[in-house]
Structures are given as C-alpha cells and as structure tokens.
Amino acid sequence: MADSPNCDLKSLSPLQLFERVTEQGEKVRALKAGKAPKDEIDAAVRMLLSLKLSYKTTTGQDYQAGLPPKDLVLINNGTTKEEDEDLVDPWNVQTSNAKGVDYDKLIVRFGSSKIDTDLINRIERATGQKPHHFLRRGIFFSHRDMDQVLDAYENKKSFYLYTGRGPSSQAMHVGHLIPFMFTKWLQEVFDVPLVIQLTDDEKYLWKDMTVEKAYEYAKENAKDIIACGFDINKTFIFSDLDYLGASPGFYKNIVKVQKHVTFNQVKGIFGFTDSDCIGKISFPAIQAAPSFSSSFPQIFNGKENIQCLIPCAIDQDPYFRMTRDVAPRIGQPKPALLHSVFFPALQGAQTKMSASDPNSSIFLTDTPKQIKTKINKHAFSGGRDTIEEHRKYGGNCDVDVSFMYLTFFLEDDDRLEQLKQAYTSGELLTGELKKVLIETMQPLVAAHQERRKQVTDEIVKQFMTPRKLAFEF
C-alpha cells in the first residue's frame, strides 16, 4: 500500500511538493524494478498521479523531473519585484538589503532545512566536540539530509567530505577560507576522507583566460588550501583538467549524469541560453561527479555506496539539487549538504566582492598595513554620523561590516557578545570596533602566509596525486 501523505498537501510549498513528487517517482521505479505485487505498484502510481495533480494545481506547471518550479529557480526571469530582491545563483549574489540576503526566505525558496539547535546538539553528541562557532552563530545555517549522515555515523557507517574552489585568480581572499576552515573541522571531528575539487575547467569556460592560466591558478590556490592545515594522509585535492583524464570512474559518472539531465533542465536550473558554449551546458555534470564515491576508486576501493557530505556556500546548491535528483536514477546515494551564508564585501553586505577590486575584501596576500588601511577606509560602518549621536543611539551591528567579519573570525563568544553590547549601546565607537578587527585579521593573515611559505610544489604534487588515503573501505 502506498504511503499516505504525512501532512496536508495544501500546506506544502511548491518546492516541497516538487520534492514529494520526485521521491514518489523514485519509489514507483523501485517497486517496478523489484517486481513488487501489482496492487502495491498501482497504489504507488495513484499516489504519484495525485501528487502531480496537487503540484500542477499549486504551481500552474506540469511536473518535470529535475526542473524545479519556475518561480523558485535561481535565475528568476518572471518573478515579482519582492521575490526578485535577492538574486542568488552560482555566479551572482545581489541584494538591496544592507543586512545582506534574507536566509530564512532563501531556505523556503530552495526547500532546504534550517540547522536548528536540535541538530547542532546532535552533532555535538555524535562527535563529542563543542560545535564549531560557524554552527553556533548560524554561519552554516541550512542543510539537506545531515540527519541521515548522523544516522549512518552513529551506526558506525562512514561517509566522506567534498568541497571545492573555482580558481579565478592567483590570490584568494579571507572569505574563500570559510568553507575550508569548516571542512577541516568536520574532517577532524568525524575522522573521514576529504576530496577537494579545483574547477579550473569551469573558470576557463566562464572567464577570459587560457587553459594554462586556469591550471596555474588551480595549483596556486591549492597552496592556500593546504595552508589551512589539511592532513595529507586524509585529503585528495584534484584539478578537473588533470583528474578527468586520469580516472575512468570519474568520467563514467560524468557521462551518467549527462545522460539523465536534459538541455531544458540545465537552462531552467542555471539560466543557460542558446548562446552559451556547450562546455558551460555540460559542466554541471562535472561538479556533480565528485558526489559519488565511485569517482575515486583509489580511495574507496571501488565502493559505490559511500555517502557524501558537501559543505559549501548556498549559491552552489543548484548544482547539487540537480545531482540529488539524478543520483537515484544512476544507482547512487544522494549527497547531503551543509550551506553557509555569504561572506560580505568590505563595502557592505549588499555589494559583491570581486577579485578585480582589491578593496572589496582582505586578500591572503595583504600586508598588515594594507589590512589596516582597507578596514579603516572601506569597511562599511553601522555607526552614527557624529560621536554625539553614536553615544546616544548606538551602532547597528546588523549592517556593520567590521562586526560581521568578527562574527566569522573572532572565536571567543563572550568577547564577541561584549563587543556587540558595547557597540549597540554607543559605548564603543566605530573606529574602536575597526581597531579590534584589524588586531584580529593581521595575525590571522600573517599566520596563513607563514604556513603557505612552507607549502612547496612537491607538497602540492603529493596532495594532487591520486592515491589511497589512510582509511579502509
């Protein structure tokens, strides 16, 4: 007998309905493949048709596998002005709000789940470690199937981590460190393998650069990633331009994904047009492939059932929504995800950081003097126009970039709360808050630079050589 809906379908969002239809479709396929009794298959099909009807009634659109409802796709072309205030896709982040993107709305639009106190407490119980301050402060705020990862881990079943970097320039900025800092913590507390994809092929396709330059940037960025402190015995870093030609398993998974995603679907998900080169259209399958353990036979001994957990900024979610839709159809487990907020530009959370604008962020190559100058000159202030007004009314931490940066990089919770109270009350002035940020960032960047100096070309080569890691599968 088919499952009854576990809640009133009318209460579901369009994206939740879309996912219910997708799940029921997978169930019907599984029943048919397993030669289940006819009445059981018929009941599941009736449920599928009922869900599809509810979906069409709610959205005015026929259900299409892999193509979320049009008003919820990241490239919004026909939405209302209110819905269009935050534009989030893998290449653009735009908002008119000085506080930044409205992440609660984004969770609803994308159909993910909020990382709540219960989940954070469960992670603490599973690992025996205090949750990372990125979790405690809501910097990683959303997830897909993290509860399933924890279920498996608690039953002594391993998983692996996958994250990545698009090497668009030689110098990375401090915002690029966020996923790697958190991934390093996850790797340490769960003791699992990690694969890091450098999408130099993507940058060649999207940017005005040569293949050789894209690959050079990948190796330079690898040095910054290694300088975060990853264990060489537990971490594999790879360039797409390198690894694709060296791994039949990787390429087979790319082809499987490509076969199950149509041109219409990638146009709907990513906003591609008929004028885009075919390299862009096929690239999402390349970013999907590391989600499957069979892409790394040297690490997982050819096993295909190892679940993947992907920490990333939420703008990368469309790649993995597509991947999660395809995975059951190619016999692979769906990857789980942990989503982070966006790192704000110095000029404010409503502006975009750019590698071509050295004043939009603090770069890992900046000197102490450059860091001080950038923060004092460019960091958007939530303070008042005059000292008198600031003392009377206090500052606004919600829009103050110095405070936002401290939320990411000042690990002491008590100190951060003390600064927030002092700034909000007017006791602490903007210049004084900037001074705290300068004193936090200068040693952090300097320490990173020292670690990076120790990363030789030979060490990079070792990290990027396909090999067995320190795990048995």
C-alpha positions as CSV (number, residue, x, y, z in Angstrom):
1,M,0.0,0.0,0.0
2,A,1.3,3.5,-0.9
3,D,2.3,5.8,1.9
4,S,-0.3,8.3,2.9
5,P,0.8,12.0,2.8
6,N,2.3,12.8,6.2
7,C,0.9,16.3,6.1
8,D,-1.8,18.3,4.3
9,L,-0.5,18.8,0.7
10,K,-2.0,22.3,0.7
11,S,0.4,23.3,3.4
12,L,3.5,22.4,1.3
13,S,5.5,24.9,-0.6
14,P,5.8,24.4,-4.4
15,L,9.4,23.2,-3.9
16,Q,8.3,20.8,-1.2
17,L,5.6,19.4,-3.5
18,F,8.2,19.1,-6.2
19,E,10.4,17.0,-4.0
20,R,7.5,14.8,-2.9
21,V,6.6,14.1,-6.5
22,T,10.3,13.2,-7.2
23,E,10.5,10.9,-4.2
24,Q,7.3,9.1,-5.1
25,G,8.5,8.7,-8.7
26,E,11.7,7.1,-7.3
27,K,9.5,4.8,-5.2
28,V,7.4,3.7,-8.2
29,R,10.6,2.9,-10.2
30,A,12.0,0.9,-7.3
31,L,8.8,-1.1,-6.9
32,K,8.7,-1.9,-10.6
33,A,12.4,-2.8,-10.6
34,G,11.9,-5.1,-7.6
35,K,8.8,-6.8,-9.3
36,A,6.6,-5.8,-6.4
37,P,2.9,-7.1,-6.3
38,K,0.7,-5.3,-8.9
39,D,-1.7,-3.8,-6.3
40,E,1.3,-2.3,-4.4
41,I,2.6,-0.7,-7.7
42,D,-0.9,0.5,-8.7
43,A,-1.3,2.2,-5.3
44,A,2.1,3.9,-5.6
45,V,1.2,5.1,-9.1
46,R,-2.1,6.5,-7.9
47,M,-0.3,8.4,-5.1
48,L,2.2,9.7,-7.8
49,L,-0.6,11.0,-10.0
50,S,-2.3,12.6,-7.0
51,L,0.9,14.4,-6.1
52,K,1.5,15.5,-9.7
53,L,-2.1,16.9,-9.8
54,S,-1.5,18.8,-6.5
55,Y,1.7,20.2,-7.9
56,K,0.0,21.4,-11.1
57,T,-2.8,22.9,-9.1
58,T,-0.4,24.8,-6.8
59,T,2.1,26.0,-9.4
60,G,0.2,26.1,-12.7
61,Q,3.0,24.0,-14.2
62,D,3.3,20.3,-15.2
63,Y,5.9,18.4,-13.1
64,Q,9.2,17.9,-15.0
65,A,11.9,15.8,-13.4
66,G,15.0,17.8,-12.4
67,L,13.3,21.2,-13.2
68,P,12.0,22.9,-10.0
69,P,9.1,25.3,-10.2
70,K,9.9,28.3,-12.4
71,D,9.3,30.9,-9.7
72,L,11.8,29.1,-7.4
73,V,14.6,28.6,-9.9
74,L,17.7,30.6,-9.0
75,I,17.7,32.6,-12.3
76,N,14.4,34.5,-11.8
77,N,13.0,36.0,-15.0
78,G,9.3,36.3,-14.3
79,T,9.0,36.8,-10.6
80,T,7.6,39.8,-8.7
81,K,9.8,42.6,-7.6
82,E,9.6,41.5,-4.0
83,E,10.7,38.0,-4.9
84,D,13.5,39.4,-7.1
85,E,15.1,41.5,-4.3
86,D,17.7,38.7,-3.6
87,L,19.3,37.2,-6.7
88,V,21.4,34.1,-5.8
89,D,23.0,31.8,-8.4
90,P,26.4,30.2,-8.7
91,W,27.9,33.3,-10.3
92,N,25.9,36.2,-8.8
93,V,24.7,37.3,-5.4
94,Q,22.7,40.5,-5.3
95,T,20.5,42.0,-2.6
96,S,19.2,45.5,-1.9
97,N,19.2,44.9,1.9
98,A,22.2,46.3,3.9
99,K,21.8,43.4,6.2
100,G,22.5,41.0,3.4
101,V,20.5,38.2,1.9
102,D,17.3,37.1,3.7
103,Y,18.4,33.5,4.5
104,D,15.1,32.4,6.0
105,K,13.4,33.3,2.7
106,L,16.2,31.5,0.8
107,I,15.6,28.3,2.8
108,V,11.9,28.4,1.8
109,R,12.7,29.2,-1.8
110,F,15.3,26.4,-2.1
111,G,13.4,23.8,0.0
112,S,16.3,23.1,2.3
113,S,16.1,22.7,6.1
114,K,17.3,25.1,8.8
115,I,20.2,24.0,11.0
116,D,18.4,24.3,14.4
117,T,19.6,23.8,18.0
118,D,18.5,20.2,18.0
119,L,20.7,19.3,15.0
120,I,23.7,21.3,16.5
121,N,23.3,19.4,19.8
122,R,23.1,16.1,17.9
123,I,26.4,16.9,16.1
124,E,27.9,17.7,19.5
125,R,26.8,14.3,20.9
126,A,27.9,12.4,17.9
127,T,31.4,13.9,17.8
128,G,32.0,14.6,21.5
129,Q,33.2,18.1,20.5
130,K,31.9,21.6,21.0
131,P,30.2,22.7,17.8
132,H,32.3,25.0,15.6
133,H,31.5,28.7,16.0
134,F,30.2,28.7,12.4
135,L,27.4,26.4,13.6
136,R,26.9,28.2,16.9
137,R,26.5,31.6,15.1
138,G,24.4,30.4,12.2
139,I,27.1,31.0,9.6
140,F,26.3,27.4,8.4
141,F,22.6,27.7,8.6
142,S,20.9,25.3,6.2
143,H,21.2,21.6,5.3
144,R,20.0,18.7,3.2
145,D,19.9,15.3,4.9
146,M,22.5,16.0,7.6
147,D,20.3,13.9,9.9
148,Q,20.8,10.9,7.6
149,V,24.6,11.4,7.7
150,L,24.4,11.4,11.5
151,D,22.2,8.3,11.5
152,A,24.8,6.4,9.5
153,Y,27.7,7.8,11.5
154,E,26.1,6.7,14.8
155,N,25.7,3.2,13.3
156,K,29.5,3.1,12.5
157,K,29.0,3.7,8.8
158,S,31.5,6.1,7.3
159,F,30.9,9.0,4.9
160,Y,33.3,11.4,3.1
161,L,33.5,15.2,2.6
162,Y,33.6,17.0,-0.7
163,T,34.1,20.7,-1.2
164,G,35.8,22.8,-3.9
165,R,37.2,26.1,-5.2
166,G,36.9,27.8,-8.6
167,P,40.4,29.2,-9.2
168,S,39.6,32.5,-10.9
169,S,42.7,34.4,-9.6
170,Q,46.1,33.8,-8.1
171,A,45.2,35.4,-4.7
172,M,42.3,34.2,-2.6
173,H,40.6,36.4,0.0
174,V,39.6,35.7,3.6
175,G,36.1,34.8,2.5
176,H,37.4,31.9,0.5
177,L,38.7,30.4,3.7
178,I,35.3,29.9,5.3
179,P,34.3,26.6,3.7
180,F,37.8,25.2,4.1
181,M,38.0,26.2,7.8
182,F,34.7,24.5,8.5
183,T,35.5,21.4,6.3
184,K,38.8,21.0,8.2
185,W,36.9,20.9,11.5
186,L,34.4,18.4,10.1
187,Q,37.2,16.2,8.9
188,E,38.9,16.3,12.3
189,V,35.9,15.6,14.5
190,F,34.4,12.9,12.2
191,D,37.7,11.5,11.0
192,V,36.7,11.0,7.4
193,P,38.3,11.3,3.9
194,L,38.0,14.6,2.0
195,V,38.2,15.4,-1.7
196,I,38.6,19.0,-2.9
197,Q,37.7,19.8,-6.5
198,L,39.5,22.7,-8.2
199,T,37.2,23.6,-11.1
200,D,39.9,25.1,-13.4
201,D,37.9,23.9,-16.4
202,E,34.9,25.9,-15.2
203,K,37.0,29.1,-14.9
204,Y,38.4,28.6,-18.4
205,L,34.9,28.3,-19.8
206,W,33.5,31.3,-18.0
207,K,36.4,33.7,-17.8
208,D,38.7,35.3,-20.4
209,M,41.8,33.2,-19.6
210,T,43.8,30.4,-21.2
211,V,43.7,26.8,-20.1
212,E,47.3,27.1,-18.9
213,K,46.4,30.1,-16.8
214,A,43.4,28.4,-15.2
215,Y,45.6,25.4,-14.3
216,E,48.3,27.6,-12.9
217,Y,45.7,29.4,-10.7
218,A,44.5,25.9,-9.5
219,K,47.9,25.0,-8.2
220,E,48.4,28.4,-6.6
221,N,45.0,28.1,-4.9
222,A,45.9,24.6,-3.8
223,K,48.8,26.1,-1.7
224,D,46.4,28.4,0.1
225,I,44.0,25.4,0.8
226,I,46.8,23.2,2.0
227,A,48.0,26.1,4.3
228,C,44.6,25.7,6.1
229,G,46.2,22.6,7.7
230,F,44.6,19.6,6.0
231,D,46.1,16.2,6.7
232,I,47.9,14.9,3.5
233,N,47.1,11.3,4.5
234,K,43.3,12.0,4.6
235,T,42.9,14.6,1.8
236,F,42.9,14.4,-2.0
237,I,43.0,17.7,-4.0
238,F,42.4,17.5,-7.7
239,S,42.3,19.7,-10.8
240,D,39.5,18.8,-13.2
241,L,41.9,19.4,-16.1
242,D,44.2,16.8,-14.6
243,Y,42.0,14.2,-13.0
244,L,39.3,13.9,-15.6
245,G,41.8,12.3,-18.0
246,A,43.3,10.0,-15.3
247,S,40.1,8.5,-13.8
248,P,37.7,6.3,-15.8
249,G,35.4,6.1,-12.8
250,F,35.2,9.9,-12.6
251,Y,34.4,10.2,-16.3
252,K,31.8,7.4,-16.2
253,N,29.9,9.2,-13.6
254,I,30.0,12.4,-15.6
255,V,28.5,10.7,-18.6
256,K,25.8,9.0,-16.5
257,V,24.8,12.4,-15.1
258,Q,24.9,14.0,-18.6
259,K,22.6,11.3,-19.9
260,H,19.9,12.0,-17.3
261,V,19.8,15.8,-17.4
262,T,18.2,17.5,-20.4
263,F,19.2,20.8,-22.0
264,N,15.8,22.2,-20.9
265,Q,16.6,21.2,-17.3
266,V,20.0,22.9,-17.2
267,K,18.5,26.0,-18.8
268,G,15.9,26.1,-16.1
269,I,18.2,25.5,-13.2
270,F,21.2,27.6,-14.3
271,G,19.8,30.1,-16.8
272,F,21.9,28.9,-19.7
273,T,20.8,30.3,-23.1
274,D,21.2,29.0,-26.7
275,S,24.2,31.4,-27.0
276,D,26.2,29.7,-24.2
277,C,29.0,27.4,-25.3
278,I,28.4,23.6,-24.9
279,G,31.1,23.5,-22.3
280,K,29.0,25.5,-19.9
281,I,26.0,23.4,-20.5
282,S,27.8,20.1,-19.7
283,F,29.9,21.5,-16.8
284,P,27.2,20.8,-14.0
285,A,27.8,17.1,-14.5
286,I,31.5,17.6,-13.8
287,Q,30.7,19.3,-10.5
288,A,28.2,16.6,-9.7
289,A,30.6,13.6,-10.2
290,P,32.7,14.0,-7.0
291,S,29.4,13.4,-5.0
292,F,29.8,9.7,-5.9
293,S,32.4,7.6,-4.2
294,S,33.0,5.6,-7.4
295,S,34.6,8.7,-8.9
296,F,37.6,7.9,-6.5
297,P,38.2,4.1,-6.7
298,Q,41.7,4.6,-5.3
299,I,40.2,6.0,-2.1
300,F,37.1,3.9,-1.7
301,N,38.2,0.6,-3.2
302,G,35.6,0.8,-5.9
303,K,32.7,1.0,-3.5
304,E,29.7,3.0,-4.8
305,N,27.6,3.3,-1.6
306,I,29.6,5.7,0.5
307,Q,27.5,8.8,1.2
308,C,29.0,12.3,0.5
309,L,28.6,15.4,2.7
310,I,29.2,18.7,0.9
311,P,29.9,21.9,2.9
312,C,29.5,24.9,0.6
313,A,28.0,28.4,0.2
314,I,24.3,28.2,-0.6
315,D,24.9,29.7,-4.1
316,Q,26.3,26.2,-5.1
317,D,23.0,24.5,-4.2
318,P,21.6,24.3,-7.7
319,Y,24.4,22.0,-8.8
320,F,23.6,19.6,-6.0
321,R,19.8,19.8,-6.3
322,M,20.3,18.6,-9.8
323,T,22.8,15.9,-8.5
324,R,20.3,14.7,-5.9
325,D,17.6,14.4,-8.5
326,V,19.9,12.3,-10.8
327,A,21.6,10.1,-8.1
328,P,18.8,7.5,-7.5
329,R,18.4,7.1,-11.3
330,I,22.1,6.1,-11.7
331,G,22.1,3.9,-8.6
332,Q,24.0,6.3,-6.3
333,P,23.2,7.8,-2.9
334,K,22.1,11.4,-2.7
335,P,24.8,13.7,-1.4
336,A,24.0,15.6,1.8
337,L,24.8,19.3,2.1
338,L,25.6,22.0,4.7
339,H,25.1,25.5,3.4
340,S,26.9,28.7,4.6
341,V,25.9,32.3,4.4
342,F,27.8,34.6,2.0
343,F,30.9,36.5,3.2
344,P,30.2,40.3,2.8
345,A,32.3,42.7,0.8
346,L,34.1,45.4,2.9
347,Q,31.7,48.0,1.3
348,G,28.7,46.2,2.7
349,A,26.6,43.0,2.6
350,Q,24.6,44.3,-0.4
351,T,27.7,44.7,-2.6
352,K,29.6,42.0,-4.3
353,M,33.2,41.0,-3.7
354,S,35.4,41.0,-6.8
355,A,38.9,39.7,-7.3
356,S,39.4,42.6,-9.7
357,D,38.6,45.1,-6.9
358,P,41.4,44.8,-4.3
359,N,39.5,47.0,-1.9
360,S,36.4,44.7,-1.8
361,S,38.0,42.3,0.7
362,I,41.1,41.4,2.6
363,F,43.3,39.2,0.5
364,L,45.6,36.5,1.8
365,T,48.5,38.3,0.2
366,D,47.8,41.6,2.0
367,T,50.4,43.2,4.3
368,P,49.5,44.3,7.9
369,K,49.5,47.9,6.6
370,Q,47.1,47.1,3.7
371,I,44.8,45.3,6.1
372,K,44.7,48.3,8.4
373,T,44.1,50.7,5.5
374,K,41.4,48.7,3.9
375,I,39.4,48.3,7.1
376,N,39.7,51.9,8.2
377,K,39.0,53.3,4.8
378,H,36.5,50.8,3.2
379,A,34.7,48.8,5.9
380,F,31.1,49.8,5.9
381,S,30.0,51.3,9.3
382,G,26.9,50.8,11.2
383,G,27.8,53.8,13.4
384,R,26.1,57.2,13.6
385,D,27.1,60.3,11.7
386,T,28.5,62.0,14.8
387,I,30.1,60.8,18.0
388,E,27.3,62.5,20.0
389,E,24.6,60.7,18.0
390,H,26.5,57.4,18.3
391,R,26.9,57.8,22.1
392,K,23.2,58.5,22.3
393,Y,21.7,56.0,19.9
394,G,24.4,53.3,19.5
395,G,25.6,51.5,16.4
396,N,23.9,48.9,14.2
397,C,25.7,45.5,14.3
398,D,23.3,44.1,11.6
399,V,24.9,46.3,8.9
400,D,28.4,47.0,10.3
401,V,30.9,45.0,8.2
402,S,33.6,45.1,10.9
403,F,31.2,43.3,13.3
404,M,30.2,40.9,10.5
405,Y,33.9,40.0,9.9
406,L,34.4,39.5,13.6
407,T,31.4,37.1,13.7
408,F,33.4,34.9,11.2
409,F,36.9,35.2,12.6
410,L,36.7,36.1,16.4
411,E,36.3,32.7,18.0
412,D,35.7,33.9,21.6
413,D,31.8,34.0,22.1
414,D,32.0,36.1,25.2
415,R,34.3,38.7,23.6
416,L,32.0,38.9,20.6
417,E,28.9,39.4,22.7
418,Q,30.7,42.1,24.8
419,L,31.6,44.0,21.6
420,K,28.1,43.7,20.4
421,Q,26.6,45.2,23.6
422,A,29.2,47.9,23.7
423,Y,28.7,49.0,20.1
424,T,24.9,48.8,20.3
425,S,24.8,50.9,23.4
426,G,27.1,53.5,22.0
427,E,29.9,52.9,24.4
428,L,32.2,51.5,21.6
429,L,32.8,53.8,18.6
430,T,33.2,52.6,15.0
431,G,36.9,53.4,15.0
432,E,37.4,51.3,18.1
433,L,35.5,48.4,16.6
434,K,37.6,48.6,13.4
435,K,40.7,48.5,15.6
436,V,39.5,45.2,17.1
437,L,39.0,43.8,13.6
438,I,42.4,45.0,12.5
439,E,44.0,43.3,15.5
440,T,42.1,40.1,14.7
441,M,42.8,40.0,11.0
442,Q,46.5,41.0,10.9
443,P,47.8,38.0,12.9
444,L,45.4,35.6,11.2
445,V,46.5,36.6,7.7
446,A,50.2,36.7,8.7
447,A,50.0,33.2,10.2
448,H,48.4,31.9,7.0
449,Q,51.1,33.5,4.9
450,E,53.8,31.7,7.0
451,R,52.1,28.4,6.6
452,R,51.8,28.9,2.9
453,K,55.5,29.6,2.6
454,Q,56.1,26.0,3.8
455,V,53.9,24.6,1.0
456,T,56.3,23.6,-1.8
457,D,55.4,22.5,-5.3
458,E,56.4,18.9,-4.2
459,I,53.8,19.0,-1.4
460,V,51.1,20.3,-3.8
461,K,52.0,17.4,-6.2
462,Q,51.6,14.9,-3.3
463,F,48.2,16.2,-2.3
464,M,47.1,16.1,-6.0
465,T,48.4,12.6,-6.8
466,P,45.5,10.0,-7.0
467,R,46.3,7.5,-4.2
468,K,44.9,5.5,-1.3
469,L,44.2,7.6,1.8
470,A,44.5,6.5,5.5
471,F,41.1,4.7,5.5
472,E,39.9,1.2,4.8
473,F,36.8,0.6,2.7
